């Protein structure tokens, strides 16, 4: 049996007296789109920050396949194959859509000649064009990122992540703040991507979660409450209580 794509063992992170992630064990097998859900403050984004190297853990271990990546700098973790998007979208507003993705794509190349025009790097340019086509941004390739709609910025951020050739993509609330039409478009893209890349999704929109996820982990108070397929999670009384609270006695 092959090693899981991602394995967390006893992962813990505190901020003063607050334990944001508490002794989390988790495994992601290959080929499964996994969602992590939970109420606000459950520790979901902190968990993503630990996996991607944006935060250091207090204790525990993180493995990408068989390689331990605990404590590595975020750029090294990115080079090893983990990419993520952020809740607050982060792109270069004054650069075109094409150039935003080109920078990420060429970061995997060994050399960059500052006197050579970016578009003359044919291999990188072809890669960018393919990614823009995959996420549906080809027609906006020359538009400045700062002029995009919120939904298109989210697609651009996904394209930037994909340009780094990840084996694992972490999507942090990809449909937050989107219109219904933008959400539908993003869901379509995520469903297409899951055929070729491992994805973990953190999302508050339960309709989206149950639409795309094959397995769901529920977090509360920094710990894992339960895990299962969507039907199991939807019927779990503990999950309902975590989200809705315990009903008052008559």
C-alpha positions as CSV (number, residue, x, y, z in Angstrom):
1,X,0.0,0.0,0.0
2,X,1.4,3.4,-1.0
3,X,2.0,6.1,1.7
4,X,-0.7,8.7,2.2
5,X,-0.2,12.0,0.3
6,X,-0.3,13.8,3.6
7,X,0.0,12.6,7.2
8,X,-0.3,14.6,10.4
9,X,0.7,13.1,13.7
10,X,-0.1,14.8,17.0
11,X,0.1,18.2,15.4
12,X,-0.4,21.0,18.0
13,X,-0.2,24.8,18.0
14,X,-1.0,27.2,20.8
15,X,-1.3,31.0,21.0
16,X,-0.7,31.9,24.6
17,X,-3.4,30.0,26.5
18,X,-5.4,29.2,23.4
19,X,-4.8,25.8,21.9
20,X,-5.7,26.4,18.2
21,X,-4.8,23.0,16.9
22,X,-4.8,20.2,19.5
23,X,-3.0,16.9,18.9
24,X,-4.4,16.4,15.4
25,X,-3.9,13.1,13.6
26,X,-4.9,13.0,9.9
27,X,-4.2,11.1,6.7
28,X,-5.1,12.0,3.2
29,X,-5.0,9.1,0.7
30,X,-4.4,9.8,-2.9
31,X,-7.2,10.6,-5.3
32,X,-9.7,11.7,-2.6
33,X,-11.1,15.3,-2.4
34,X,-11.2,15.9,1.3
35,X,-13.0,18.8,3.0
36,X,-12.3,20.1,6.5
37,X,-15.3,21.9,8.1
38,X,-16.1,23.3,11.5
39,X,-17.5,26.4,13.2
40,X,-15.5,29.6,13.4
41,X,-12.4,29.2,15.6
42,X,-12.3,25.4,15.1
43,X,-8.7,25.6,13.9
44,X,-9.1,24.9,10.2
45,X,-7.0,27.8,8.8
46,X,-4.4,27.4,11.5
47,X,-4.1,23.8,10.4
48,X,-3.5,24.9,6.8
49,X,-0.9,27.4,8.0
50,X,1.0,24.6,9.8
51,X,0.8,22.3,6.8
52,X,2.1,25.0,4.4
53,X,4.8,26.2,6.7
54,X,3.3,29.6,7.4
55,X,3.3,28.7,11.1
56,X,5.6,26.4,13.1
57,X,4.0,23.7,15.2
58,X,4.6,23.4,19.0
59,X,4.8,19.6,18.6
60,X,3.8,16.9,16.3
61,X,4.9,15.9,12.7
62,X,3.9,16.5,9.1
63,X,4.7,14.1,6.3
64,X,4.3,14.6,2.6
65,X,4.3,11.0,1.3
66,X,7.2,9.5,3.3
67,X,9.1,12.7,3.7
68,X,8.8,14.6,7.0
69,X,8.4,18.3,6.3
70,X,7.8,19.5,9.9
71,X,9.5,22.9,10.5
72,X,10.5,23.5,6.9
73,X,10.2,27.0,5.5
74,X,7.1,27.7,3.5
75,X,9.1,28.2,0.2
76,X,10.7,24.7,0.7
77,X,7.3,23.1,1.3
78,X,6.0,24.8,-1.9
79,X,9.0,23.5,-3.8
80,X,8.2,20.0,-2.5
81,X,4.7,20.2,-3.9
82,X,2.2,21.8,-1.5
83,X,0.4,24.9,-2.8
84,X,-2.4,26.8,-1.2
85,X,-4.9,29.6,-1.7
86,X,-5.8,32.1,1.0
87,X,-9.0,33.4,2.5
88,X,-7.8,37.0,1.7
89,X,-7.0,36.8,-2.0
90,X,-3.4,37.8,-2.8
91,X,-2.3,38.7,-6.4
92,X,-0.2,41.3,-8.1
93,X,-2.9,43.9,-8.9
94,X,-0.8,45.9,-11.4
95,X,0.3,42.9,-13.4
96,X,-1.7,41.2,-16.0
97,X,-3.4,37.8,-15.4
98,X,-0.8,36.2,-17.7
99,X,2.1,37.7,-15.8
100,X,0.8,36.8,-12.4
101,X,0.7,33.1,-13.5
102,X,4.0,33.4,-15.4
103,X,5.9,34.4,-12.3
104,X,4.6,31.4,-10.4
105,X,5.2,29.0,-13.4
106,X,8.8,30.2,-14.0
107,X,9.6,30.0,-10.3
108,X,10.1,26.3,-11.0
109,X,12.7,27.0,-13.7
110,X,16.3,27.0,-12.9
111,X,17.4,30.2,-14.6
112,X,16.0,33.6,-15.4
113,X,17.7,36.1,-17.6
114,X,16.6,39.7,-16.6
115,X,17.3,41.0,-20.1
116,X,15.2,38.4,-21.8
117,X,11.5,39.1,-22.4
118,X,9.2,36.9,-20.3
119,X,7.2,35.7,-23.3
120,X,10.3,34.4,-25.0
121,X,10.5,31.6,-22.5
122,X,8.3,29.4,-24.7
123,X,8.0,26.4,-22.3
124,X,6.8,28.7,-19.5
125,X,4.5,30.6,-21.7
126,X,2.9,27.4,-23.0
127,X,2.4,26.2,-19.5
128,X,0.7,29.5,-18.5
129,X,-1.6,29.4,-21.5
130,X,-2.7,25.8,-20.6
131,X,-3.4,26.7,-17.0
132,X,-5.4,29.8,-18.0
133,X,-7.5,27.6,-20.2
134,X,-8.0,25.0,-17.5
135,X,-9.4,27.6,-15.0
136,X,-11.3,29.6,-17.6
137,X,-9.2,32.8,-17.7
138,X,-7.9,32.8,-21.3
139,X,-10.1,35.7,-22.4
140,X,-8.8,37.8,-19.5
141,X,-5.1,36.9,-20.0
142,X,-4.1,40.6,-20.7
143,X,-6.3,42.2,-18.1
144,X,-4.7,43.7,-15.0
145,X,-5.5,41.6,-12.0
146,X,-6.7,44.6,-10.1
147,X,-9.6,45.0,-12.6
148,X,-10.9,41.5,-12.1
149,X,-14.2,40.5,-10.4
150,X,-13.9,38.8,-7.0
151,X,-14.7,35.4,-8.6
152,X,-12.0,35.9,-11.3
153,X,-9.4,36.8,-8.7
154,X,-10.2,33.6,-6.9
155,X,-9.7,31.7,-10.2
156,X,-6.4,33.6,-10.8
157,X,-5.2,32.6,-7.3
158,X,-6.0,29.0,-8.1
159,X,-4.1,29.3,-11.4
160,X,-1.1,30.7,-9.6
161,X,-1.1,27.8,-7.2
162,X,-1.4,25.3,-10.0
163,X,1.5,26.9,-11.9
164,X,3.9,25.7,-9.1
165,X,3.1,22.0,-10.1
166,X,1.7,20.9,-6.7
167,X,1.0,17.4,-5.7
168,X,-1.4,18.7,-3.0
169,X,-3.6,21.8,-3.3
170,X,-5.0,23.5,-0.1
171,X,-8.0,25.6,-0.9
172,X,-8.9,27.9,2.0
173,X,-12.6,29.1,1.6
174,X,-12.4,29.3,-2.3
175,X,-16.1,30.4,-2.7
176,X,-16.3,32.9,0.2
177,X,-17.9,36.1,-0.8
178,X,-18.9,34.8,-4.3
179,X,-22.2,35.2,-6.0
180,X,-24.2,32.1,-6.8
181,X,-23.0,32.1,-10.4
182,X,-19.3,32.5,-9.4
183,X,-19.7,29.7,-6.8
184,X,-21.1,27.4,-9.5
185,X,-18.2,28.2,-11.7
186,X,-15.7,27.6,-9.0
187,X,-17.3,24.3,-8.0
188,X,-17.1,23.1,-11.6
189,X,-13.4,23.9,-11.7
190,X,-12.7,22.1,-8.4
191,X,-14.5,19.0,-9.6
192,X,-12.4,19.1,-12.8
193,X,-9.2,19.5,-10.9
194,X,-9.8,16.7,-8.4
195,X,-9.4,14.2,-11.3
196,X,-5.7,15.1,-11.6
197,X,-4.6,16.6,-8.2
198,X,-5.0,15.9,-4.5
199,X,-7.1,18.6,-2.8
200,X,-8.0,19.5,0.7
201,X,-10.8,22.1,1.0
202,X,-11.7,24.3,3.9
203,X,-15.0,25.9,3.4
204,X,-18.0,27.4,5.4
205,X,-20.5,27.0,2.5
206,X,-22.0,23.6,3.3
207,X,-23.7,23.3,-0.1
208,X,-20.3,23.5,-1.8
209,X,-18.7,21.1,0.6
210,X,-21.4,18.4,0.2
211,X,-21.3,19.0,-3.6
212,X,-17.6,18.4,-4.1
213,X,-16.1,16.5,-1.1
214,X,-15.7,12.7,-1.0
215,X,-14.7,12.7,2.6
216,X,-15.2,15.3,5.3
217,X,-13.3,15.9,8.6
218,X,-15.1,18.0,11.2
219,X,-13.0,20.1,13.6
220,X,-14.1,21.9,16.8
221,X,-12.1,23.6,19.4
222,X,-8.8,22.7,17.7
223,X,-9.5,19.0,17.6
224,X,-11.0,16.5,15.2
225,X,-14.6,15.7,16.1
226,X,-15.3,13.1,13.5
227,X,-14.6,12.1,9.9
228,X,-16.5,10.2,7.2
229,X,-18.3,10.4,3.9
230,X,-20.8,13.2,3.4
231,X,-23.9,11.2,4.2
232,X,-22.4,10.1,7.5
233,X,-21.4,13.7,8.4
234,X,-24.8,15.1,7.5
235,X,-26.6,12.7,9.9
236,X,-24.1,12.9,12.8
237,X,-25.8,14.5,15.9
238,X,-22.4,15.7,17.2
239,X,-21.8,17.7,14.0
240,X,-25.3,19.2,14.2
241,X,-24.6,20.2,17.8
242,X,-21.2,21.7,17.0
243,X,-22.8,23.9,14.3
244,X,-26.2,24.6,15.8
245,X,-25.7,24.1,19.5
246,X,-27.6,21.8,21.8
247,X,-31.4,22.4,21.9
248,X,-32.9,23.7,25.0
249,X,-34.9,21.3,27.1
250,X,-38.6,21.8,27.1
